[in-house]
Amino acid sequence: MNPQIEIYLNTERSWLSEDLLEKFAVALNKLLPELLALPPGPDHVLSLLPVVEIAVVDDAAIAQVHAEFLNDPTETDAITFPYGEILVSCDTAARYAAEHGLSPCEELFRYMVHGLTHLHGYLDYEPADREALFAVQEPLVARFFPFPG
């Protein structure tokens, strides 16, 4: 059985709405069977989780969590906890998207897929691991964003 994706908005940003979060959740729930059908990485837990909670936060909140749990006080795109919680920064997504001519919604979606890919056991500490993760992540982002009807 696939885990259920739940998304929570823990910040106020004009480009984010409950309707958008619902579209993210629908797309991610459709994406899950394809991700789970791929070979898992060594530390996979995704298939064992009943729920994955994704919290959309701002840079200040993600930097605080980054400092507390990973001893790095800087903002980052996503933080994934093996018990099924993913934090994604909408500020980082908006900034990166503006710098690279992308949609902030697509970039935020990418961070959510990135977290799910981590839960499926893929890591990104070493270049070869990062390549393997992106080889899984990017086709899923391309297939499910913009959101299929």
C-alpha positions, -999 to +999 in steps of 0.1 A: +000+000+000+013+035-009+016+061+018-008+090+017+007+124+010-004+153+032+008+188+025+007+216+051+013+253+044+033+267+074+041+302+059+023+330+041+034+336+006+011+352-020+019+327-047+009+297-025-027+287-019-046+257-005-058+250-041-022+247-053-012+225-023-041+202-032-028+200-068+006+191-055-009+164-033-029+149-061+001+148-084+024+133-057-001+106-048-003+097-086+035+098-088+040+074-058+033+041-075+059+049-102+085+059-077+078+028-056+081+006-087+117+017-091+145-001-073+149+014-038+181+028-024+198+012+006+180+032+033+144+031+019+115+036+042+089+051+018+070+018+012+067+013+050+051+046+058+013+051+061+016+088+057+042+113+044+037+148+057+052+176+036+055+210+053+059+241+031+080+266+052+100+298+047+137+301+047+139+312+084+120+280+095+141+256+073+173+273+084+163+267+120+156+230+115+188+227+094+208+241+123+191+220+149+192+187+132+221+190+107+243+215+125+241+239+094+223+272+101+218+280+064+186+277+044+182+248+021+157+234-004+144+203+014+150+184+046+138+148+048+133+128+080+131+090+078+098+089+098+080+105+069+083+142+073+096+165+046+102+202+049+105+223+017+113+260+015+091+280-007+115+310-004+144+289-018+122+276-045+111+311-056+147+325-054+162+296-074+133+297-100+138+334-105+176+329-110+171+301-135+140+311-154+118+284-139+084+284-124+085+286-085+057+261-084+077+236-105+107+241-083+087+236-051+072+205-066+108+193-075+117+197-038+087+176-028+097+148-052+133+152-040+122+144-004+101+114-016+131+101-035+152+104-003+125+084+015+128+057-012+165+054-002+184+076-026+211+098-012+228+129-026+260+133-005+284+120-032+284+129-069+275+094-081+247+092-055+234+126-066+234+115-102+214+084-093+189+104-073+184+130-101+180+102-127+150+091-107+137+126-096+138+145-129+118+122-151+091+121-124+091+159-122+088+162-160+060+136-161+039+150-133+044+188-137+026+206-150-001+187-132-017+160-154-055+162-157 
